[in-house]
Each structure stands twice: as structure tokens, then as C-alpha cells.
Amino acid sequence: MNRDLWLPDGDLDGDHREFARTIRAFAEAKLLPHARAIDEARQFRREMVHDLATAGILGGPLPPEHGGRGWSPLQLALAHEELGAVCGNARGFCAVQTGLVAQCLARYGDDAQRRRWLGPLVRGEAIGCFALTEPEAGSDVAGLGTAATPRPAGGWLASGQKWWITNGGIADVMILFATVDRALGKNGITAFLVETRREGLVRAPMPGVELGHRGSDHATLTFTGFPIAADEVLGGLGKGFGVAMGGLAAGRLSVAAGAVGIHRAALAAAVEFTAARQQFGQPLARFQMVQERLADLLASLHASRALVHRCARRRAAGTETHADVAMAKLFATEAAAQAADAAVMLHGARGYSSAFPVERLWRDVQALRIYEGTSMIQKAILGRMLADG
Ligand SMILES: Cc1cc2nc3c(=O)[nH]c(=O)nc-3n(C[C@H](O)[C@H](O)[C@H](O)COP(=O)(O)OP(=O)(O)OC[C@H]3O[C@@H](n4cnc5c(N)ncnc54)[C@H](O)[C@@H]3O)c2cc1C
């Protein structure tokens, strides 16, 4: 197999190639052996957190003064491609723990908040979650209904419900988005950085069985008079909408890069399988119609990666616009979904079984089209920018 055709290595300078190879070696040694088992058992693997922390991945994109490694956006993209190629649960965990929680905290938190939580998050001693989505407020974040009502003695009491919260059932700390005044619309939304183990919060697993990311924890969080102290606001009163949008816009790069990883893994599996499987007296890969599908997957993989790396470079240069990450997420996740679909088809009935990896890739990739802004929402962002001129 000519892995050079689909790995990023040939397009990278020496340092970045070495970086990608280090993360790849970690993922293959520490994550791959468990990836299928945790999916089938539908079990979050706590040791994974320890392994990710020890490898420096949980702190990767954070600045060194916060215990991180100071990764560039391109390093972040390369890391998430490698994680995504091997284990969607590990990549999804990092996207929330580091991408949404620790990075929002580093960006919007005050000194006391950072001192209290960043170290434990980076070392994997504390788990974080980002509690934004509600049953009645998904894409329409500004319509969220969880209310933070002021207490006469100071602080607030939160009431309402969140769902689909990754790590929600196991988190020690949470960024909770609630409105301090619904009449203010998005200007009432406030982010709070709170410990989870308090009266007034009931956590339960999501009803039903998730399509993918089955080794992850997804929970409903029901708040009834959940106490929040006056100094637990993150980023300013009424500034929560900006915190949420800032966190999600930053996080979309890692989702797009994770999709490149899924795409690459689907292509690699399809190439390997079609080379070995014989029908009509020859390997499937000898049939032109099969080759045509593989060729399309290779070309779209490089197109996705180019968009992701372009966005990373522009982020590093400070020239990124909302269009850059929206295009990268939209294109890379949709292309990865098509790649996983083609890979299942090329495996025939074997692609329909967890004994082969493509079935899990197919299930996992659907979520990347949905979370951190669906594909339609990315199109809405781009369409608005084009229409507004
Ligand atoms: C595996 C997984 C993990 C998640 N983790 C988290 C988490 O950690 N924290 C968190 O807060 N949330 C999380 N979510 C929730 C996720 O962010 C939301 O599901 C997502 O934002 C979409 O919201 P919704 O499901 O309510 O869909 P809706 O907003 O109801 O959308 C339904 C459909 O309508 C379309 N649509 C909506 N509005 C428009 C529009 N204006 N124009 C065109 N089409 C539109 C959407 O594209 C979609 O196809 C997770 C979801 C999944 C699947």
C-alpha cells in the first residue's frame, strides 16, 4: 500500500512531519487497541484521559504559561487528523476538554478561574464539559431557555435543561450557558464556570443509543435551583453568546481536521480491502468502477486537507475570517461522510459489521456534520457573508 498517497507527510516541513508522526505513533499504540472495544461496549475509557494527558495532547494548543505545549493551529489540525483517523471518541473528548472548555477558559477566564481549573484539565485530573445545547435550542443558540435568576444574597440559581452534553455525566467542571434576562435575547446569555458536584443538578445518560461516538459520555443535565456564585461568571455578564460563538468558531478547525482523519482512514481501509478481496477472478481494485471511487476519495481528501491547512495558516497569521473555518468544516465533514459511505459500499456485507473499521467511521462521521454547527449552519454563515457583500 502506498500510504504516501494519502498521508500528509509529503506536504509538511521536517518539524511538522515529525510532529504528525509522533501523534500517529501515540494514536496507533495507545488508542487503536481500544477503539473498537469501547465503541462496542459503549464505555468511556478513563485511562484514555490519562494517556492523552501524559502525551501532552490535552494541553497541546494551550500556551506554556497555562501548562500547554503552545501548538500552532497547524499542529492542532495535524493532531486532530491523526486522532480522528484512529478513534473518534478520543478526538471528540479532546475537542471538548481542550478545544471548548480549556481554551475558552484560557481566553475568557480571570486569573483565579485559570489557576483553579487549567492545570487539572491539562493533566487530565479534571474533566470538563460545555453545556450549551437544549432540547428547544440547538442551532438557534440565542433562543436558549436555561435561566439564571439572581439571589438576594448574590449569585444566581439556574433552572432549565441541557442535553447532548459530551462528558456531561462525568465532568467535574462545566461551562454553563444560561440567560440572566430572556428579554435581552442573546445579550442576556452568560457563561458560568462551575463545579458540577452541587445540589440542584441531575445528570442522566442520553435516552436511546447514539449512532456513533459510542465510547463517549453524552448526558442530559437538569438544573433546578442550581447555585452559582457571583465570581463564577466567565467572560462577563451578558457576554456568553460571544463566548459560545468564539469557542465554537475555534473548535470547528479541530472538527474539520478530525473529518480529514476519518476520510483518510476510510480511504486506507478501502484500498487495503479492495486489493485483497477477489471477485470474478481478480482483486476488486482491478475494476475500473472501483478505481474511480477510490480516485475520487483521494482527490477529495487532499482538497479537504488543503482547506483545513489553509484555515490553520490564516489563523496563525491573524487573517482568518468566519468563512475560512466554515468552508473547512463544511467541506471536510461532508467529504468524509461520502468517503465513509463509499468505503462501506466497497466492503460489501463486511462493511456492515463492526469486525471491519469502516462501519464505525460511517457512524462516527455523522456527528461531525452536526455538532459545533451543522453543515447547513456553515452554509448559512457563508451565504450570509456572500449576500451581505
Ligand atoms: C455526538 C454529539 C455530541 C454533542 N456534544 C455537545 C456538547 O458537548 N455540548 C453541546 O452544547 N452540544 C453538543 N451537541 C449538540 C449539537 O451541538 C447540536 O445537536 C447541534 O448544534 C444541532 O442542534 P439540534 O440537534 O437541536 O438540531 P436543530 O438545530 O434542531 O437542527 C435540525 C436540522 O435543521 C437544520 N437547521 C436548523 N436551523 C437552520 C437554518 N437556519 N437554516 C437551515 N437549516 C437549519 C439543521 O442543519 C439540522 O439539519 C452534540 C451533538 C452530538 C450529536
The ligand as an SDF file (V2000), in Angstrom:
LIG
                    3D

 53 58  0  0  0  0  0  0  0  0999 V2000
  -22.2740   13.3480   19.3850 C   0  0  0  0  0  0  0  0  0  0  0  0
  -22.7560   14.7210   19.7620 C   0  0  0  0  0  0  0  0  0  0  0  0
  -22.0820   15.4300   20.7420 C   0  0  0  0  0  0  0  0  0  0  0  0
  -22.5220   16.7030   21.1260 C   0  0  0  0  0  0  0  0  0  0  0  0
  -21.8590   17.3800   22.1280 N   0  0  0  0  0  0  0  0  0  0  0  0
  -22.3350   18.5870   22.5430 C   0  0  0  0  0  0  0  0  0  0  0  0
  -21.7110   19.2770   23.6490 C   0  0  0  0  0  0  0  0  0  0  0  0
  -20.7030   18.8190   24.2160 O   0  0  0  0  0  0  0  0  0  0  0  0
  -22.2450   20.4530   24.0700 N   0  0  0  0  0  0  0  0  0  0  0  0
  -23.3450   20.9980   23.4770 C   0  0  0  0  0  0  0  0  0  0  0  0
  -23.7830   22.0610   23.9190 O   0  0  0  0  0  0  0  0  0  0  0  0
  -23.9620   20.3720   22.4230 N   0  0  0  0  0  0  0  0  0  0  0  0
  -23.4860   19.1880   21.9580 C   0  0  0  0  0  0  0  0  0  0  0  0
  -24.0970   18.5260   20.9110 N   0  0  0  0  0  0  0  0  0  0  0  0
  -25.3060   19.1200   20.3220 C   0  0  0  0  0  0  0  0  0  0  0  0
  -25.0600   19.7510   18.9620 C   0  0  0  0  0  0  0  0  0  0  0  0
  -24.2350   20.8800   19.0840 O   0  0  0  0  0  0  0  0  0  0  0  0
  -26.4480   20.0990   18.3720 C   0  0  0  0  0  0  0  0  0  0  0  0
  -27.0880   18.8580   18.1210 O   0  0  0  0  0  0  0  0  0  0  0  0
  -26.3420   20.9080   17.1070 C   0  0  0  0  0  0  0  0  0  0  0  0
  -25.9690   22.2360   17.3910 O   0  0  0  0  0  0  0  0  0  0  0  0
  -27.6760   20.9420   16.3110 C   0  0  0  0  0  0  0  0  0  0  0  0
  -28.7420   21.2620   17.1500 O   0  0  0  0  0  0  0  0  0  0  0  0
  -30.0630   20.3470   17.1290 P   0  0  0  0  0  0  0  0  0  0  0  0
  -29.6610   18.9310   17.3200 O   0  0  0  0  0  0  0  0  0  0  0  0
  -31.0220   20.9200   18.1110 O   0  0  0  0  0  0  0  0  0  0  0  0
  -30.6560   20.4970   15.6640 O   0  0  0  0  0  0  0  0  0  0  0  0
  -31.5990   21.6710   15.1040 P   0  0  0  0  0  0  0  0  0  0  0  0
  -30.9940   22.9830   15.3900 O   0  0  0  0  0  0  0  0  0  0  0  0
  -32.9960   21.4080   15.5490 O   0  0  0  0  0  0  0  0  0  0  0  0
  -31.4940   21.3930   13.5450 O   0  0  0  0  0  0  0  0  0  0  0  0
  -32.1890   20.3200   12.9060 C   0  0  0  0  0  0  0  0  0  0  0  0
  -31.9300   20.4350   11.4040 C   0  0  0  0  0  0  0  0  0  0  0  0
  -32.3900   21.7170   10.9280 O   0  0  0  0  0  0  0  0  0  0  0  0
  -31.3380   22.3960   10.2850 C   0  0  0  0  0  0  0  0  0  0  0  0
  -31.4090   23.8390   10.5660 N   0  0  0  0  0  0  0  0  0  0  0  0
  -31.5280   24.4670   11.7660 C   0  0  0  0  0  0  0  0  0  0  0  0
  -31.5410   25.7960   11.5930 N   0  0  0  0  0  0  0  0  0  0  0  0
  -31.4050   26.0220   10.2720 C   0  0  0  0  0  0  0  0  0  0  0  0
  -31.3280   27.1820    9.4570 C   0  0  0  0  0  0  0  0  0  0  0  0
  -31.3550   28.4180    9.9880 N   0  0  0  0  0  0  0  0  0  0  0  0
  -31.2040   27.0340    8.1100 N   0  0  0  0  0  0  0  0  0  0  0  0
  -31.1550   25.8050    7.5580 C   0  0  0  0  0  0  0  0  0  0  0  0
  -31.2140   24.6630    8.2600 N   0  0  0  0  0  0  0  0  0  0  0  0
  -31.3340   24.7660    9.6050 C   0  0  0  0  0  0  0  0  0  0  0  0
  -30.0470   21.8220   10.8730 C   0  0  0  0  0  0  0  0  0  0  0  0
  -28.9770   21.9860    9.9680 O   0  0  0  0  0  0  0  0  0  0  0  0
  -30.4420   20.3700   11.0690 C   0  0  0  0  0  0  0  0  0  0  0  0
  -30.2520   19.6840    9.8760 O   0  0  0  0  0  0  0  0  0  0  0  0
  -23.6580   17.2680   20.4860 C   0  0  0  0  0  0  0  0  0  0  0  0
  -24.3170   16.5540   19.4750 C   0  0  0  0  0  0  0  0  0  0  0  0
  -23.8740   15.2990   19.1070 C   0  0  0  0  0  0  0  0  0  0  0  0
  -24.6030   14.5470   18.0250 C   0  0  0  0  0  0  0  0  0  0  0  0
  1  2  1  0
  2  3  1  0
  2 52  2  0
  3  4  2  0
  4  5  1  0
  4 50  1  0
  5  6  2  0
  6  7  1  0
  6 13  1  0
  7  8  2  0
  7  9  1  0
  9 10  1  0
 10 11  2  0
 10 12  1  0
 12 13  2  0
 13 14  1  0
 14 15  1  0
 14 50  1  0
 15 16  1  0
 16 17  1  0
 16 18  1  0
 18 19  1  0
 18 20  1  0
 20 21  1  0
 20 22  1  0
 22 23  1  0
 23 24  1  0
 24 25  2  0
 24 26  1  0
 24 27  1  0
 27 28  1  0
 28 29  2  0
 28 30  1  0
 28 31  1  0
 31 32  1  0
 32 33  1  0
 33 34  1  0
 33 48  1  0
 34 35  1  0
 35 36  1  0
 35 46  1  0
 36 37  1  0
 36 45  1  0
 37 38  2  0
 38 39  1  0
 39 40  1  0
 39 45  2  0
 40 41  1  0
 40 42  2  0
 42 43  1  0
 43 44  2  0
 44 45  1  0
 46 47  1  0
 46 48  1  0
 48 49  1  0
 50 51  2  0
 51 52  1  0
 52 53  1  0
M  END
$$$$
